[in-house]
Amino acid sequence: MLLFDGHGRGDVDQERIALVGISQVGYWVPRALAFERRIAAAVADPGVLDVSTSWWQHLPGELRAVWESGEREAFDQYLREGLKGDPDGAATWAWRAKPYGIDSPFDLLTEIGRYTLAPVVDQSTTPPLITDPEGESFWPGQSEQLHEALTGPKELVRFTEAEGADLHCEPLGRAVLEQRVFDWIDARLGTGG
């Protein structure tokens, strides 16, 4: 993540830098807040405490046991055989795995297992806004868990099916989401409209 520092630009107020992230960036935003002190307002849509849960929830429990035993070759073979019979699952796996550049499923899940906020969640000094969409499919319940784990000021905002702003990243309710998010940022940064 690159954070522009605004030096040399008269149009960047270094006291009012905002950071907004959607989907898995709901992990990276709170992580950045643990280390970066220049951020004045931050939004995680949704809140993600542990990235790996979105991977494991779609895999059979016995596969997790093989991974935990450290049997790399057996795990990779088992998963690859399973994906051969599931073209949609294989395409989804390939699409989600591509940014990591790791071929071995065992190694990939080992790496993704490192993406947890547990060691740093209490280091944030910037109060974030965390969205909590009804029907969150990738990280259900994690927005609330992140909200509870943060020790300082924070705000949790729920989005519902009734208002048309449910599901992962509120795809059909972006106007509702953006109105609430920008109102919150406006109040946080004191822009006065």
C-alpha positions in Angstrom: 0.0 0.0 0.0 1.4 3.4 -1.0 0.3 6.4 0.9 0.9 9.7 -0.8 2.3 12.2 1.7 1.2 15.4 -0.1 4.5 17.2 0.2 4.9 19.8 -2.5 1.1 19.9 -3.3 -1.0 22.7 -2.1 -4.2 20.8 -2.8 -3.5 18.0 -0.2 -4.3 18.8 3.4 -2.0 16.5 5.4 -4.3 16.8 8.4 -7.3 15.4 6.5 -6.1 12.2 4.7 -8.7 9.5 4.4 -8.3 5.9 3.6 -11.2 3.8 2.3 -11.0 0.1 1.4 -13.6 -2.4 0.1 -13.6 -6.2 0.1 -10.3 -7.7 1.3 -8.9 -4.2 1.8 -11.2 -4.2 4.8 -8.2 -6.1 6.3 -5.5 -3.8 5.0 -7.2 -0.6 6.2 -7.2 -1.5 9.9 -3.7 -3.0 9.5 -2.5 0.4 8.1 -4.1 2.2 11.0 -1.9 0.1 13.4 1.2 1.7 11.8 0.4 4.8 9.8 -0.4 7.9 11.9 -1.1 10.4 9.1 -4.6 8.9 8.4 -7.3 11.1 9.8 -10.3 9.0 8.7 -10.6 5.4 7.6 -13.4 3.1 6.3 -13.3 -0.7 6.1 -16.1 -2.1 3.9 -16.5 -4.7 5.4 -14.3 -5.2 8.4 -11.9 -8.2 8.0 -10.1 -9.6 11.1 -8.8 -12.8 9.5 -8.5 -13.1 5.7 -8.1 -16.9 5.7 -11.6 -17.6 6.9 -13.0 -16.7 3.5 -10.9 -19.5 2.0 -11.5 -22.2 4.6 -15.2 -21.8 4.7 -15.5 -23.4 1.2 -13.2 -26.3 1.9 -14.1 -29.6 3.6 -13.0 -30.0 7.2 -11.0 -33.1 6.5 -8.8 -31.0 4.2 -8.1 -28.6 7.0 -6.9 -31.6 9.1 -4.5 -32.6 6.3 -3.2 -29.0 6.1 -2.7 -28.8 9.9 -0.8 -32.0 9.8 1.7 -30.4 7.5 1.3 -32.9 4.7 2.0 -30.5 1.9 2.0 -32.9 -1.0 -1.1 -34.8 0.1 -2.9 -31.5 0.7 -2.0 -30.1 -2.8 -3.0 -33.4 -4.5 -6.3 -33.6 -2.6 -7.3 -30.0 -3.4 -6.2 -30.2 -7.1 -8.1 -33.5 -7.6 -11.2 -31.9 -6.1 -10.9 -28.8 -8.3 -10.6 -31.0 -11.5 -14.3 -32.0 -10.9 -15.4 -28.5 -10.2 -14.6 -26.1 -13.1 -16.4 -23.1 -11.4 -14.5 -23.8 -8.2 -11.2 -24.1 -10.0 -11.8 -20.8 -11.8 -12.7 -19.1 -8.6 -9.6 -20.6 -6.9 -7.3 -19.5 -9.7 -8.8 -15.9 -9.7 -8.5 -15.5 -6.0 -5.0 -17.1 -5.9 -3.5 -15.1 -8.7 -2.5 -11.9 -6.7 -0.4 -14.0 -4.3 1.7 -15.7 -7.0 1.9 -18.9 -5.1 1.3 -22.2 -7.0 1.1 -24.7 -4.1 -2.4 -24.6 -2.4 -0.7 -25.6 0.8 1.8 -22.7 0.7 -0.9 -20.3 -0.4 -3.2 -21.1 2.6 -0.1 -20.9 4.8 0.6 -17.4 3.5 -3.0 -16.3 3.8 -3.1 -17.6 7.3 -0.6 -14.8 8.2 -3.2 -12.2 7.3 -4.8 -11.7 10.7 -5.1 -8.5 12.6 -4.9 -10.2 16.0 -1.2 -9.2 16.7 -1.8 -5.5 15.8 -5.5 -4.7 16.3 -4.9 -2.8 19.5 -2.3 -0.4 18.0 -4.7 1.7 15.9 -5.0 5.4 16.8 -7.4 6.4 14.1 -11.1 5.8 14.7 -12.4 3.8 11.8 -15.9 3.3 10.3 -16.6 -0.4 9.8 -19.4 -1.5 7.5 -21.5 -4.5 8.4 -23.6 -5.6 5.4 -26.4 -8.1 6.1 -25.7 -11.3 4.2 -21.9 -10.8 4.1 -20.6 -13.9 2.2 -16.8 -13.7 2.5 -16.3 -12.6 6.1 -19.6 -13.0 7.9 -19.5 -11.7 11.4 -16.0 -10.2 11.1 -17.1 -6.6 11.0 -18.6 -7.0 14.4 -15.6 -9.0 15.7 -13.2 -6.3 14.4 -15.3 -3.6 16.0 -15.2 -5.4 19.3 -11.4 -6.1 19.1 -10.5 -2.4 18.4 -9.7 -0.7 21.7 -10.2 2.9 20.8 -13.1 4.9 19.3 -14.8 3.3 16.3 -18.1 3.1 14.6 -20.0 0.1 13.1 -22.6 0.8 10.5 -25.0 -1.9 9.4 -26.5 -2.2 6.0 -29.7 -4.3 5.4 -31.6 -6.1 2.7 -34.6 -3.9 3.5 -32.8 -0.8 2.4 -31.3 -2.6 -0.7 -27.7 -2.3 0.7 -27.0 -5.9 1.8 -24.4 -8.4 0.7 -20.6 -8.2 0.3 -19.7 -4.6 -0.5 -23.3 -3.6 -0.9 -23.4 -4.0 -4.7 -27.0 -2.8 -5.2 -26.9 -0.2 -2.5 -23.8 1.8 -3.3 -25.7 5.1 -3.1 -26.8 4.3 0.4 -23.4 3.2 1.4 -21.6 6.2 -0.1 -24.0 8.7 1.5 -23.3 7.3 4.9 -19.6 6.9 4.4 -19.1 10.4 2.9 -21.3 11.9 5.6 -19.1 10.2 8.2 -15.9 11.3 6.6 -17.2 14.8 6.3 -18.1 14.9 10.0 -14.8 13.3 10.9 -12.6 15.7 8.9 -14.7 18.7 9.7 -15.1 19.9 6.2 -18.5 21.5 6.9 -20.2 20.2 3.7 
